[in-house]
Amino acid sequence: MIGRLFGKRRPGPATERIDAGIWNELLEAYPLFDGLNKDQLQRLRRLAERFLDDKVFFGARGFEPELKHSIAVAAQAVLPVLELGYEWLEGWHEVVLYPAEFIVEGEEMDENGLVHRFRDIRAGEAWQSGRLVLSWHDVWGNGELDGYNVVIHEIAHKLDERDGALDGTPPLHPDMDRQAWIRHFTHAFGELGELLDADAEPLIDPYAAESPAECFAVFSEAFFETPDFLSAYYGEIYGLLRGFYRQDPLLRLGSEKKGQE
């Protein structure tokens, strides 16, 4: 059914190895990886190879994923778990690549029990306990460090759901304060809603106001892409995400971004 619906599967040997030339081209194309030291880059590459070995890539709407497409997805997908471990990405095995944005249709129930049909245009989608769906156009456009990264956004959803609930609070480490997490994210989510209700322009992607789950995913994008912005305007949330991801992108990207401005 999948093959007929989504077209060709990208074949690959068991235990995929990433060619050094392709890997270096990827690192040059995506400043997201700038500042990672030699050890971190080696671990990132091993995690990406494991991702390629673990996941099956399918193309949709005539798009035929090549190895370079799969590597670009894999490297970005494993960055959030660089210090957490690959087990955080286990339990699902399919990645579907559309050539560009795609249409999603479905039904949802409101607070009054009424069912509404919807038709959305999306760049990515993470099926709960299922496949990851991405627009290749948007994956390739992730190289600007502008706070938008569809792969990290959808991977954040995958991490969020690991405790069984897609609610903006992933399984937190024992040394983290769950109440502080809920307090600061709830405050940011509510503040964004108030700004949008007042027709004011929020500092961060307004899609974060869609739900607590989207709030966590959007802030995760900003954490890895624009850590200088996030630490300046949402310092508490930056600290919480630093504690969860066990990374500090500000140390490796903050000064470099300033040098580009």
Secondary structure by P-SEA (a helix, b strand, c coil): ccccccccccccccbbbbbaaaaaaaaaaccccccccaaaaaaaaaaaaaaaacbbbbbcccccccaaaaaaaaaaaacccccccccccccbbbbbbcccbbbbbbcccccccbbbbbbbbccccccccbbbbbcaaaaaaccccccccaaaaaaaaaaaaccccccccccccccccaaaaaaaaaaaaaaaaaaaaacccccccccccccaaaaaaaaaaaaaccaaaaaaccaaaaaaaaaaaccccccccaaaaaaac
